[in-house]
Amino acid sequence: VTPLETSLDGERAADRLPDEFMQAERENVADVFQTAIDHSSGPYSLAELRNMGHPYARRHKRAFLDPGVINVQTGVFIRSWKAEGPTLNGDDLEASIFNIDPKAADFLEPGTDLMIPRPIDQKIAGECAGRIDRRRKKAFERALS
C-alpha cells in the first residue's frame, strides 16, 4: 500500500463516517425510545399495587418491585415519551429521548413523602449503554472498511 492509497482510503473513510454515525444514532434513538416504552409498561393496576401492600412505599425502605419500571395506569406517562434527532449540530450529533408528563419530573424522579424515587431514566440508560456503544463501534468499523 502506497502513501497515496492510504491517504485515499482515509479520505473515503472520513467521507463515510458521518453517514455511518448518523445511521447508528437513528438506531440508538429508536432503541432508547422503545426501551422507555417497555419500562413504562408495567403490568400492575393501582388495585393490584394496593393489594401487594404498596410495593414502592417509603415505609418499606426498599421497593418490592423494580422501581425503574413504571406501571401503566392512565396511559398519560407512556404516551408522553418523545424523541428528537439525531441532528447534526456543527460536528456533534445530538439526540434526546424525554418524557413531557409533568408528574414524571415532579413525582417519579425525586419520589414523594410516601413513594421512593423511581429511576426509570437510570434503568433505561444502563440497559441501553452497551448497545449504543456497540452500534457506534460498528459504524466506525463500517466507515473504515
N, C-alpha and C positions, 0 to 999 in steps of 0.2 A: 504494500500500500504506500503510495507516494504521499508527500505532504499535501499536494493539491487534492488528491482523492479524500484524504482525511478531512480537509477543510470543507469540501463539498458535502461530505456525509454529515458533518457537524451543522452546516447550514440547513440541510434538508431536515435534520432532527429539530433544529430550532424553529423551522417553519411549521413542523407538525405538532410541536409541543403545546401551543395554545389550544388547538382543536382537541387534542387528546385530553388535556386537563379539563377543558370545558365539558366534554362528554362525561368524564369521571365525576365532575361536580354535579352534573344533571342527575346522574345515577345516585350520588350521595344524597342530594336533596330528596329524591323520591324515597330512598331508603329511610332516612331520618323521619320524613313525614309519615310514612307507613308505620314505622316503629312507634311514633307518637300516637297514632290512631290505635294501634294494637294495645298500648299501655293505658289507653283511655277507654278501653272496652271491657273493664272488669265485669264479671257476671252477677254481682250481688246487688239486690234491691235494698232500699232503706229498711224494709221489714226484715229481710234476711240478716242484715248487719246488726239490727237491734236484737234479733233472736240469738246472734252469736255473742252478744254482750258488748257490742260496740268495739270491734277489734282495733280501731285506731284511736281509742280514748287515751288521753294522757294518764289517766289513773292507773293504767296497766304498765306504765313506764316503757313498754316496748310493744310494738304492734304485733297482733296475732297473724296478720296477713301482710303481704308485701306492701309497704307504704308507697312505693313507686308506681303501683297500679291503681288507677282511678276507676271506680265502678260507675257504669252508666246509670244515671238517674233520669234527669230531664232530657239529656242529649245535647244540652247547650255547650258543655265543655268540649265534647268530641267534635262538634260542628264548628268550634271556634279555632281550630288549628289552621294556620295559614303558612304558606311557603312563598318566599321571594327569591328570585335568582335561580341559577347563578348569573351574575352580570359581571362584566369586566369594568373595573374602575381603575384606570391607569394600568399599572402592572398587576393589580390584585384582582382575583376572582372573589366575589362576595356573594354569599347566600345566607338566608336565615329561615328558620322554622320557628314559629312562635304561636302562642295562644292568646286570643284577644278577649277571652272571658275575664272580666274584671275580678271575679271571685278567685280565679287561679292565682293572681298576684296577691290578693288580699287575704285569702284563707288557706290555700293549699301549700304554697311555698313556706310561709312562716309558721303554719299551724295556727291554732287558736287556744284559748284557755282550756278548751275541752278536747281538742284533737291535736295529735302530734303532727309535725311538719310532714308533708307528702312530697318527697323529692323526685317527682316524675322526670324533671329535666336532667338530673344526675343519672337516673336509670337509663334514659334514652341515650345520653352521651356515652355512658360506659358501655352500653351494648353495641353502639354503632362505631366506636372509635377504631377498632381493629379493621372493620370492613372498609371504613373510609381510608385508612392508611394503605390497605391493600389495593384499593382502586387507584389511588394516586400513584403508587409504586408501579402498577401495571401500565398506567397511562405514560409514565416516564419511559418505561421499557419499550412500549409500542412506538413512541416517538423516536427512540434510538435505533429501532430495528429497520 
